[in-house]
């Protein structure tokens, strides 16, 4: 996995968890992903900061990818609220 991909993966999962209030990875899986990212990526990377609940802290690319992944899993998003179908 490329550095950019690893950082993006962390951000997608942070957005899903902190902003949308759900998850697609278990706590253990996410912790492993974040630990790997923090051990590889430079200190300037956002993975070294804590997750944010602020919708505007995430790029449109992250929001779109997160939405796409949730829809693949059968989630419906309505006004930032998530309903499982």
Secondary structure, 3 states (H helix, E strand, C coil): CCHHHHHHHHHHHHHHHHHCCCCCCCHHHHHHHHHHHHHHCCCCCHHHCCCCCCHHHCCHHHHHHHHHHHHHCCEEEECCEEEEC
